[in-house]
Amino acid sequence: MTAEIQKSTGRLWLIALTPLVLLGALLVVIVQTWPGNAIGVSQHPPVEELSFSTAKLRPNEILITVFNDGPDTVTIGQIQVDDAYWAFTSDVGTTLSHLQSARLTIPYPWVEGEQHTVRVVTSTGATFDHEISVAVETPRPDLRYFLAFTLIGTYVGVIPVALGLLWFPLVARLGRTGLAFLLSLTVGLLLFLMVDAGQEGLEMALVVPESYQGVMLFGFGVFGAYLGLELLGGWLRGKRQATATSGWTLALLVAIGIGLHNFGEGLAIGAAFALGEAGLGTLLIVGFTLHNTTEGLAIVAPLARDRAKISELVKLGVVGGAPTIAGAWLGGLVYSPLWAVMFLGIGVGAIAQVVVQILRQVVPDGPVMRFLSTAPALSGLSVGFVLMYATGMLVG
Amino acid sequence: MKRLSRRSWLQVAGLGSLAGGTTRIASRSVGAQEEGDNVPQRPHQMGAVGRVSTESFDPSVFLRTWNFSDLTQVERRRFYRETPRKDGTMLREYELFSVDREVEIAPGVFFPAWTYNGQVPGPTLRATEGDRIRVNFLNQGSHPHTIHFHGWHPPEVDGSLPEHEVRPGERFVYEFDAEPFGVHLYHCHATPLRRHIHKGLYGTFIIDPKEVDGMVHREPADELVMVMNAFDTNFDAENEVYAVNTVAHHHMHDPIRVRVGQLVRIYLVNLTEFDLINSIHMHGMFFDVMRTGTQLKPSETTDTLMLCQGERAVIETKFRYPGEFMFHAHQSEFAELGWMGLFSAEEHRRDS
């Protein structure tokens, strides 16, 4: 009996592995025979691609990281800064294979506040340019830097969300119509954020090197976050042993969704400051602060029928707002557009899931569209949109 | 205040401008190059990093080479033969061929050039006024080419019309009398002309004035051939590399050695494509200019001379002080992209 089971298990393994072994054999054959030769593929010129992943400015020094995201090896021949050949050193040499990075140090007397263009000339004479639009010394990651990001994150994420939460007593007194209005308003706010984050995420996805397939990563973030939050919601419901989604669970999910979105926002803010691109960002901080206050409202809306403790509100505030700080740190210290794409995708998925959750709670079985086209819901949606649009104008 | 939309702000933050990764098809594959990394720099940090291999083309040798004088006697006879004629002039026969060849124009940067005899600029030809020139041309390149000489010659050897084009694998003989004296040039005149020139098909053609009654018209001098040229490596109709005699910043590392007090004569030709003009500026001195070299008396004395494409001049000067003197295009951009070098003037040693 045992032997028989073992035998059939062995056969299953065989069946599972046979195609893989054959695939391996095929790869060997392809590499050995190089069928591309038959049509002269090997004679084709190399396809050179090079992207710039970071650019840092130190006194009399430009540090750039280049990344070979093309299929062929790229050899860096020379570096030009503002149309002049310039000295440089590389940490790993000048020949970069597929997906390899090199950190180049260029001793260049750059001029504060002015524009500089770094151009890599490869061995074949191909050129790749990176523009430093406003030259400002890159802040070094020290304690002050860390505290500054914490402060910015707090202003932009934590305080506004906390302020929004202060509307809780008001929300708790609302009648049926009022609640429908408020929840629709929340849906309006969230849909705005979703579209906004979606646009930013996709735009950034086009910026990252092709090998990283930014749009795919974005999509993965969206669906991953959506399904992940579904799973989390189910788990939370099970834990609370509530038949329907309780206000608390929903509020927590909204907070998580908004938190993920704010993380992406923090990344972008941190990166902007790190790159010295946001020196005039005070107005932007004010804008984000106003903008994000509405997020606090969105979190408390589902709690209208519950009695919430102060400690629970604080928890929700932290979940929704604190990721901004973490994002700012990460963005400021080790920024890469890839992370931004991932987290914006996750933010979009999370918000979508939250919207679905709220609608499920408001209309457990009726058609959603009928609810949304009632006067309170429609006005809620509109007000939510207008609020976001108006405060968004402060940012844009 | 700079206007930033939320999106553009995030883009800036998101290194939107970092999208340097444009795909492009580069030229023919380059063989293994041994490139020294982290080449130590001289105090001035401007300039190309590393050194160009001088194995197949040495700009310092090219400077003082004409009629294949850098080759051994045996080798030289394959490319250049001179036969005295009854009237005292010379028949000068040249073997020129066009061939596609990758040339190193800056350390580690290779240009898929079209060349005469495998080098850019092509070999310098030098004759005396009245000599008979016979150039046996073989096109070993991948496109039709010609050789178009500046100077007096009948139309059938002009190398400019479609019927003058020499197809790959074919030959043509250009024969004419060397006139007038001066510094001239030759280049491919096949179309598209711009491409055939910027790919590297050009060279210098010097005609010395005839001796009259044993009198040589030009004083003996340390003579240098300088071709101002440039290369568009990424095919955007703008040059990435500028130089005299092809290699960017070569004479910054290997200064041109001259003697204090000795007459220095430069045969300067401008063959820069894409830019309207080029120029030469020499530090710490003035020089005499004989435009096109067709007069023996200088037409001006200056320290900066501007030439358009195809223009050329004979320049004469004597170094007054020992030491290093910079020379470069007085278009700063060209200078910093490679067209810059040094003279090193040494005191004349009597025992040498």
Interface residues (C-beta under 8 A of the other chain):
Chain A: H44 P45 P46 V47 E48 E49 L50 S51 F52 S53 T54 A55 D69 G70 T75 I76 G77 Q78 I79 Q80 D83 A84 Y85 W86 A87 F88 T89 S90 G93 T94 T95 P107 Y108 V120 V121 T122 S123 T124 G125 A126 T127 F128 D129 H130 E131 S133 D196 Q199 E200 E203 M204 L206 V207 P209 E210 A268 I269 A271 A272 L275 E277 A278 L280 L284 G287 G331 Y335 P337 A340 G392 V395 G396
Chain B: M1 K2 L4 S5 R6 R7 W9 L10 Q11 V12 A13 G14 L15 G16 S17 L18 A19 G20 G21 T22 T23 R24 I25 A26 S27 R28 S29 V30 Q33 E35 D37 N38 Q41 Q45 M46 G47 A48 V49 I105 A106 P107 G108 V109 F110 F111 P112 F231 T233 N234 E240 A248 H249 E333 E336 L337 G338
